[in-house]
Amino acid sequence: MEPVNVAVIYYSSTGSVHALAQAAAEGAEKAGARVRLRKVAETAPPEAIAANPAWGRHAQDTADVAEAGHDDLIWADAVLFGTPARFGNPSSQLRAFIDTTGPLWFAGKLTDKVYSAFTASNTAHGGQESTLLALANTFYHWGGIIVPPGYTDPIQFQSGNPYGTSHVAADGLPGDVALQAARHQARRTVDTTALLKAGRAA
Ligand SMILES: Cc1cc2nc3c(=O)[nH]c(=O)nc-3n(C[C@H](O)[C@H](O)[C@H](O)COP(=O)(O)O)c2cc1C
C-alpha cells in the first residue's frame, strides 16, 4: 500500500513548537509515513521580531524550513498542526494560514483527512487545552477526523495532555517527555490514517 502522507504544519516564535514539530515529523517518519515539515509564513513586523532576540534567532535558525502552502494540505492524508498559545487561542500566524483555505474547504479538499494538534504555552494552566480545542473547531468545519493522543501510551501519563502534546515553555525547550509524546501522537496519527487509507483503497 502507498505510504501515508503527513504534513506537519506549525508556527513558532521562539522554538518550542518547532521542537515539537520536529519530533512529530520524526515520529511520523518512523511510523512509515512520507513527511513534509512546514512552517507557516510570519506575519509579525520585523521590528517586533528584532525586539525579541530569541524570536529573531529562531527565525534565522529556521530560515531553511519550507513554508506551508495549499499543496501541502491537498497532498496530505493527515495533518499535524502546531501552535503556541496566544491568550488561550492559536497564534494569528497559524490562523492566517488557515484562513486562506476557504477555496479548498469549499471544493471539499479538506474533508476526510486526519487532523491532530500540539501546542506550547508559557504557564502550565495558560490555555493549552483551550488552544487545542479552538484549533479543533476548524477540523470540525473541514469534516476532518480528529485523532487525539488520549492516554494511549505510557508517555501520556507523564506528559499529561490527552488533547494533544503540549509543553510549558517557561521550563525551557521541550525535553524528553514532551518530545516522546509528540512522536507518539504522530505515530498514532499515522497508524489511524493508514487504516483509513487501506479501507478506502479496498
Ligand atoms: C501575544 C501572546 C499571547 C500569549 N498567550 C499566552 C497564554 O494565553 N498562555 C500562556 O501560558 N502563554 C502565552 N503566551 C506565551 C507563549 O504561548 C509562549 O511563548 C509560546 O508557547 C512559546 O512557544 P514558541 O517557542 O514555539 O514560540 C503568549 C505569548 C504572546 C506573545
PDBQT file of the ligand as one rigid body, heavy atoms in Angstrom, charges set to zero:
ROOT
HETATM    1  C1  LIG A 301       0.527  37.616  22.486  1.00  0.00    +0.000 C 
HETATM    2  C2  LIG A 301       0.918  36.431  23.312  1.00  0.00    +0.000 A 
HETATM    3  C3  LIG A 301      -0.055  35.734  23.991  1.00  0.00    +0.000 A 
HETATM    4  C4  LIG A 301       0.291  34.654  24.787  1.00  0.00    +0.000 A 
HETATM    5  N1  LIG A 301      -0.689  33.996  25.459  1.00  0.00    +0.000 NA
HETATM    6  C5  LIG A 301      -0.345  33.009  26.314  1.00  0.00    +0.000 A 
HETATM    7  C6  LIG A 301      -1.349  32.352  27.070  1.00  0.00    +0.000 A 
HETATM    8  O1  LIG A 301      -2.534  32.568  26.916  1.00  0.00    +0.000 OA
HETATM    9  N2  LIG A 301      -0.929  31.432  27.971  1.00  0.00    +0.000 N 
HETATM   10  C7  LIG A 301       0.385  31.151  28.186  1.00  0.00    +0.000 A 
HETATM   11  O2  LIG A 301       0.696  30.365  29.059  1.00  0.00    +0.000 OA
HETATM   12  N3  LIG A 301       1.340  31.688  27.393  1.00  0.00    +0.000 NA
HETATM   13  C8  LIG A 301       1.000  32.612  26.481  1.00  0.00    +0.000 A 
HETATM   14  N4  LIG A 301       1.971  33.194  25.718  1.00  0.00    +0.000 N 
HETATM   15  C9  LIG A 301       3.323  32.616  25.722  1.00  0.00    +0.000 C 
HETATM   16  C10 LIG A 301       3.514  31.699  24.525  1.00  0.00    +0.000 C 
HETATM   17  O3  LIG A 301       2.480  30.729  24.431  1.00  0.00    +0.000 OA
HETATM   18  C11 LIG A 301       4.867  31.001  24.584  1.00  0.00    +0.000 C 
HETATM   19  O4  LIG A 301       5.842  31.990  24.494  1.00  0.00    +0.000 OA
HETATM   20  C12 LIG A 301       4.987  30.004  23.439  1.00  0.00    +0.000 C 
HETATM   21  O5  LIG A 301       4.190  28.891  23.704  1.00  0.00    +0.000 OA
HETATM   22  C13 LIG A 301       6.386  29.526  23.205  1.00  0.00    +0.000 C 
HETATM   23  O6  LIG A 301       6.349  28.746  22.033  1.00  0.00    +0.000 OA
HETATM   24  P1  LIG A 301       7.362  29.019  20.825  1.00  0.00    +0.000 P 
HETATM   25  O7  LIG A 301       8.738  28.961  21.480  1.00  0.00    +0.000 OA
HETATM   26  O8  LIG A 301       7.149  27.917  19.868  1.00  0.00    +0.000 OA
HETATM   27  O9  LIG A 301       7.080  30.378  20.262  1.00  0.00    +0.000 OA
HETATM   28  C14 LIG A 301       1.638  34.246  24.888  1.00  0.00    +0.000 A 
HETATM   29  C15 LIG A 301       2.622  34.946  24.155  1.00  0.00    +0.000 A 
HETATM   30  C16 LIG A 301       2.263  36.015  23.370  1.00  0.00    +0.000 A 
HETATM   31  C17 LIG A 301       3.330  36.742  22.579  1.00  0.00    +0.000 C 
ENDROOT
TORSDOF 0
